[in-house]
Amino acid sequence: MMKAKQVARPSRARAAVRVPWRAASNEEEARAYLQSRLVVFSSLMFWSFTALLAFLTLLYRLYPALEPANNDTIFAFAGCGLVILAVIWRRYLVRRPLAMPLLNGIDAFYAGGTGVILAAASYLSVDFRPAPYACVLYGCFMVLTRATVVPSSGPRTAVVSGLAMAPYVPAAALIATQGEFDLPATALVCAVFLIGLVVAALAAAGSQTTYGLRKHVTAAMQLGQYTLDRKIGEGGMGVVYHARHALLRRPTAIKLLLPERVGAGMLDRFEREVQHMSQLTHPNTVAVFDYGRSPDGIFYYAMEYLGGVDLERLVHTHGAQPVDRVINILVQVCGALHEAHTSKIIHRDIKPANIILCERGAMVDVAKVVDFGLVKEITTDTGTSTQVILGTPSYVAPEAITDPEQLGSAADLYALGLVGYFLLTGKRVFEGKTAIDICIQHVRSVPVPPSQATATHVSSILDDVIMRCLSKIPTERPSAAALAAQLRAIAPAGDWPEAEATAWWAAFHAREEATQAASSNPTMTITVDVGDRGKLLER
């Protein structure tokens, strides 16, 4: 069995600590989001202005007669604006987090600066009649683009848009004084003012809609002090999200059990099970931090984020596992089950998907048992009667089928034997077309020893240990502590050295990082009824 450097483990609290939610996390997320959108807006402005100047340069080279008399001054203004924009964008917005007031100032500076440069360009290029119209049109595009890209409330967008459009009014008045434009002076100034007013109103309405939708989503998806980052799993009973604690900033996994998938009647049992699960402190049992119900009836619990791979996925991806690795995993799971059984807690659903391998400190291949008591019902309809069985068909003990009321800790050892078989052979002990077919085989069929189901060498001692776990008679199965002792007594096969294990985990994390980088999900938060959580604690 592979040995790894041991590290000190912090003790777990005996009960989940309830900390009131604070807005600090949301404020930081809002600041970071605004800065990221300003980076996008800066990029759009920089490259669109660059493209406009390139187009005008080419236009005036092809048609010199169109070039305004003050074109050099216009290009000098535009060049200075581009330099300032590039410095703010690349030196500040991209490289360092900026405070919210400074970000709001940059937003307003962009609007006012763009308006001043374009309004000045419209006045200086009045001898090229289309130019003033083009400047106003371009200013309108920028205002509407900002409303789309930069998160802002409606009133703020109205003010910022007003800053962007206001310089055009004095520019129109100066143009009108020259007496050479297409419209009378009063009509020109009023038209430009009206255009700015309408554009600012449209931008404000668009921002308010977007801003309101974002706030609505945030309010609809807020779960106490936890912020949900991305979905990391989904099953028949609920959804699991990667999350962060608002104050502690610790990585967390949040499991949401949806009433329409589970059934309202089972949620009460799940609540009791999670309360018991939160008292378990074994290092191979996933730590539960928090639990409760949201106002709309969604039961949730928060647990430590493991960031590893479950055994189901491990075997499907990499096939049957080395003997030493399997023994190491089973011994760890036995430790978690021993504590649970001593505390009168039965898992009821031990299966590969509920055992996750991860890294903790300097240790690799750390097994974590999850989902204590969160068992799905299996309904078997024989035509004359309907029976409800708790568990997963491929990993359910015979007594769970024949006498569910007498289910005890031995059922977990039967399931663990099935898990060991699956790890050693890459195959399930029994296969069938339906759930009832598999259940019948668990009751009646004698399994083939793992050594006969795989080309990998499995010693006769390990064969016997696994087969004792798969006994149809619960009293013939070893306890969790006895099974761990029997597994430790098996001589190492030497097929899973520490160097190979370390290399495997390095490659695994590289693949996971590449996968996460290729997919992105919006950050979400959801709310919880704090009063209801208090009632839950009193039960």
N, C-alpha and C positions, 0 to 999 in steps of 0.2 A: 504494500500500500504506500502511495506517495506521501512523503512527509513535507511539511511546509513550515516556514518560520512562524512561530506563534506571536501574536500581538495582543496587547492588553485590550480588553473589551469593556466599554463603559457599561455600568449597570443600568437597567431599564427601570423607569418609574413603575410602580405597581398599578397606577391608574392613569388614564389619559388625562393630560393637563388641558384645561379649557382656558384659552386666552382670548379676550374680546378682540374682535376684528378692528383694525385701524386702516385708515385711508392712505397710509404712507406708500404702500405698494402700488396702489392705483395712481398716485401722483407721480411716482417714478416711471411707471409704465407710460403715462401720458406724456411726460417729458421726453422719454426715449423715442416714443412714437412720433411726436412732433419733430424732433431732430432728424429722424430718419426720413420723414416726408419732406422736410426742407432740403435735405440732400438731393432727393429726387427732383424737387422743383428747381434747385440751383442748376442741376445738370440739364434739365429741359431748357431753362432760360439761356444758359451759356451756349449750348449747341445751336439753339434756334437763332440767337443773335449772331453767332458766328456764320451760320448758313445765310442769314439775311445780308450781312456785310459782304460775304463772298458773291452772292447773287448781284448786289448792287455794283460791286467792282466790275464784274463781268459785263453787266448791262451798260455801264458808262464807257467801258472800253469798246464795246461793239457800236454804241450809239453815243458818241461824245456830245452831241448837241443836247442830249437830255440831262447832262450833268449840271446840278445846281451850282450857282456861283460860289456858295459857301460850303461846298462839299468837303473840303479839307477840314474845316472846323467841325462839321458834323461827324466825320470819321474820327477826329481827335476825341470828341466827347464820347462817342461809342466805344473807342478803344480803352479809354480810361474806365468806363463802366465795366467792360469785360474784365479788365485786370482786377478791379475791386471785387467783382463777383467771383472770380477764380480764387482769390486769396481767401475770401470768407468761406467759400465752398470747400476747397481742398485743404486749407491750413487749419480751419477751426471746426467746421461742421463734421468733417470726416474723421478727424484725428482725436477729438476729445469730447467728453460729455459737457454740455453747456447748460447753465441754469435756465429755468423757464423764462424769467424776465428778459434775459439776453436773447433767447430764441424768438420771443415775441417782438423784441426790438429789431432783430434781423429781418423778420417777416415784414414789419412795417417799413424798414429801410429799403427792402427790395421793391415794395410797392411804390413808395414815394420816389426813389431813385429812378426806377423805370419810367414813371410818369414824367419826371423832369426831363430826362434825356430825350424821350420821344416827343414831348411837347416842344422842346427847344429845336429838335430836328424838323418838326413840322413848320415852325416859324422860319428857320433858316433856309428851308428848301421850297419856299413859297413860289419861286420862279419856275419850279417844276410842278405843275398843278396837281398831278395825282399824288404827290408825296405827302401833303398834309392829311389827305384821306387815308392813305396807307398807314401813316403813323397812328391815327386814331383807331383804325381797324386792328392794328397790331396790339395796341394797348388793351383793346377789348378782349382779344384772344388771351393775353396774359392774365387779365383779371379773372376770366372764366376758368382758365387752366389752374390758377391758384385755388379757386373755390373747389375744384375737383380733387386736387392733389393734397393740399395742406388742410389738416383737421382744424376746424374753427367753428365757433358758434355763429349764428346768423348775425347778431349785432356786431360782433367783432369783424366779420367779413365785410359788413356794410361800411364800417369805418375805414378798414384797410383799402377796400375798393375805392372809397371816396378819395383817399390819399393818392391812389394811382391815377384817377381820372381828373382830379381837381386842376392839375397844371395845364390841362388842355384849354380851360376856359380863358385864363389870361393870354395864352398863346393865340387863341382865336380872336380875342380883342385886339391884340397887336397886329395880327394879319389884317383885320378889318380896317384898321387905321390907314393902311397903305392904299385902300380903295381900289385894289386891282383884283379882288377875288370874285368868285362866281355869284356869291350871295350878298345881299345887303348886310351891313355890319350887325344890326340887331338880330336878324334872322340867323346869321352865322354863329353868334355867341349863344343864342338861345338853343340852337340845334345841338351844338357841342355840349352844352349843359344838360340838355334832355337825354342825349345819348349816354353821357356819364351816369346820370341818375338811373336810367333804365338798366344799364349794365350792372351797376352796383346792387340794384334791387334783385336782379336775376341771380347774381352771384350769392347774395345773402340768402335767398330762398333755397338755392341748391345746397349751400353749406349747412343751413339749418336742417334740411332733410337728412343729409348724410350724417351730421353730428347727432341728430336725434336717433337715427337708426343705430349708430354705434353705442350710444348710451343705453338704448333699449336692449341690445344684445348683451352688453356688459351687465346690466341689471338682471337680465333673465338668466345669466350664467355666472352667478357669484355664489360661492360656497364657503361662507364664513371667512376664515383667515387664509384660505387656500386659493391660489390662482392656477387654473388649468392651462397647461401649455399645449399639449398634443395628445391625441388618442394613441395609446400603445397596445390596446387589446380590446376585443369584443367577443362575447360568448352568448350563449342562449339566455343567460340570466341578467346580463348587464354589460356595462362598458367600463374600461379602465383608462384613466388619464394620467399622464405625467404631470405633476403639479409642484408648486413651490409655496412654502409657508410665507405669509406676508411679513412676519417679523423675524423669524429665525433663518429664512432663506435656505432651508434644508430641502433637498430633493425628496419628493413624496409621490406615492402612487395613490390615486383616489379611485375607489371602485363604487360605481353607482348601480344599484339594483333597482330596475324599473318595475313598478307594480304590474304593468300590462304583460310583462314577460314572466314574472315570478308568481304573481297572485298575492293579493293583499293579505290573505290568511297566513302565508308563510313568512311575511316580513316580520311579524312579531317574534317568531322563532329565531329568525336570523339576528334580530337585535339582541336577544338573550345570548346567542352563541358568540356574537362578536364581543359582547361584554366579558364573557368568560375568556375568549381568545386574547383580549387585551391584558389579561393577568399573566399570561405565559411569558416566561423570560428566557427560555432556552435560546442560545445563539443560532440554532438551526430552525427556529420558528420565526416567521416574519413578524416584526414589531408593529403593533397597532397603536397609532397615535391618537386617533379621534374617531367618533362615530355619531350618527344621528340621522334625522330626517329633514329634508327641505320642506318648505311650506306646501309644495305641490305633491308631497307624498313620496318623493324619491329617497330611499334609504341609501346612505353612503357610509363608507368607512375609509379612513386615511391610514396608510401603512408606509413603512419604509420602502423607498424606491430601490429595486435590486439591480436593474440594468444588466441582467444576464440573459440566460436562455433556459426555457423550460425543457424538461427531458423529452417531451413529445417532439418538439421541434429539433432537438439535438439528434435524436435517432433518425428522424425523417431526412435530416440534412446530411448527417455524417455516418449513418448506419450503426450497426452493433458496436458497442463500446468495449474497450480493453477491460479485462477482468479486474485488475487492480483499481481502475477508476470506478467500476461498478460497486465493488466492495466498499470503497471509501464513501461513496454516495449513500449506500444503504446504511452504513454505520451511523452517519450523521442524521439520517431520517429517523433511525431507531432512537437516537437521543431526544429528538423533538417529540416523538410519540410517547416515549417513556414519561417525560414530564407531563404531557397531556393526560395520559392514562392515570397517572398518580393523582392528578387533579380531577379525576372523574369526567374527563372530556374525551369524547370519541370524535375522530376526524370525519368518518363516514364516507369520504370521497377521495381517498388516496389514489392518485393516478399520475402518470408522467406530466400532464399539463399543470398539476398542482405542486410540482417540485421544481424549483428554479435553481439553476447553478449560477453563481456570481463570484465576484472577488470582494474580499473584505480585508483591508489593510494589506499585509504582505502575503495573505493566504489566497490561493486559487482553488477552484472547484469547491466552493462553500455552498452546501445545499440548504435551501430555505423552503420550508413547508408553508404553503399558503392555503387560504380558503377553508379554515376549520369550520365544519358544520354547514357550509353553504352548499347543500346537496340538492340536486335536481330530482324531481319525481320521475320515475319510469312507470308508465301505465301499460299494463299488459292485459289485453282483452282476449279472452279465450272463447268468447261467444256465449258462455253461460254465466261468467262472472268477470268482474274487473278488479284487478289487484294493483295497488300502488306500491312501488318499490323505490327506496331512496338510494341513489348512487348512479354510477356510470356503468352501463351493461358489461363492458369488457373488463371492469375491475371491481365487480360486485361480489361479495362473499355469498356462498350457498345459503347460509342462515338468513341473510337479508331478503332472500327470495322465499324460503320455506317458512320462516318464523321471524318476521321483521321486528316484532315486539320484544324479542329476546336478544336483539343485536348488542354485542359487546365489543370490547377492545380487540378481541381476536379477529374481528372483521378487518380492522386496519392492517393487521399482520398478513392476512390473506392477500389483501390488495397490494401490500408492499412486496410480497413474493411475486405477484404478477408484474409489478414494476421491474423487479430485478430480472425476471425472465425476459421482459421486453428489452431491457438494456443489453443483456447478454446475447440475445438472438436477433434482435431487430424485428421480432414478430410478436404478436399477441398470442396468449396461450390458446384461446378459443376464438374462432371466427364464425360468423353466421350471417344470413341474409337479413334477419330481423333481430330486434332486441330480445324477443322471447326465445329465439333459437339459441342465442348466446347464453341467456339465463339458464336454460335447460341443461346446457353443457356444463355450466358451473356446478349444477346440482348432481349430475349423473356421470359425466365423462371423466376419465382419468387422464391428466395431462401427460404429454410426452416430456421426459426430462430435458432440460435445456441443452445438455451435452449432445443430444441426438437431434436437436433442431438447428444447430449452427456448425459451421466448419471450424470456428474458433475453439481452442482447447479449453474445456471447462472441467475442472477436477471433480472426481467423484464426491469429495467432501462438500464442495460448493453445490453440486447437484443435490445431495441429500438435504442440505440446509434449505435450498429453495423449495424442494418438494415437501418438506415438513411444513413450510408456510402455506402450501397449497392443499393441505389436508382438508377433507370435507368436514371433519369433526373439529370444532373450535378448540376443544380442550387439548388436542394433539399438537396444536401450533405453539411455537415458543412465544414468550412475552417479548416486548421490545428490548428489554435489557438483556434477556437471554440470547436473542437473535444477534444483538451487537457483539456479545462475547463470542459466540460461535463464529461470526464473520472475522473478528480480529484474530482468531486462532488459526485461520487459514494462511498458509505460507504465501508470501507475495509471489505473483507470477512474473514480475519485472517487466510488464508490458506497458507501463505508464510512468516513465521516469519523470522527475520534477522538471528537467529541462524541456522535455516534450510538452508537458502541461503548460509551462510558462509561454512557450512559443505558440501553442494553440490559442491561448487567451489573447496574446498580442495580435494574432491574425484575426481573431474574432472581433476585437474592438475596432480594428481598422475597417472591417466590413460594415460594422454597425454605424460608424461615423460617416462612411460614404453613403449609406442608405438614408440616414437622417438628413444629411446635407442635400440629398436629391429630393426630399419631400419636405414641405413646409405646411403648417397648419396655423390658423390664427390663434393668438392667445385669448383665453376666455376666463371669465370668473363667474361663479354662481352663488346665490345667497342661501342662507340656512336660517330656520326659525330657532333663534337662540333660546327662546322660552321652551320650545318643544324639547330641545336638547337637555335643558334642566330637568324637565319631567322624566326624561329617559334615565337620567342618572339616579333618580329617586326610586326607580322600580326595584 
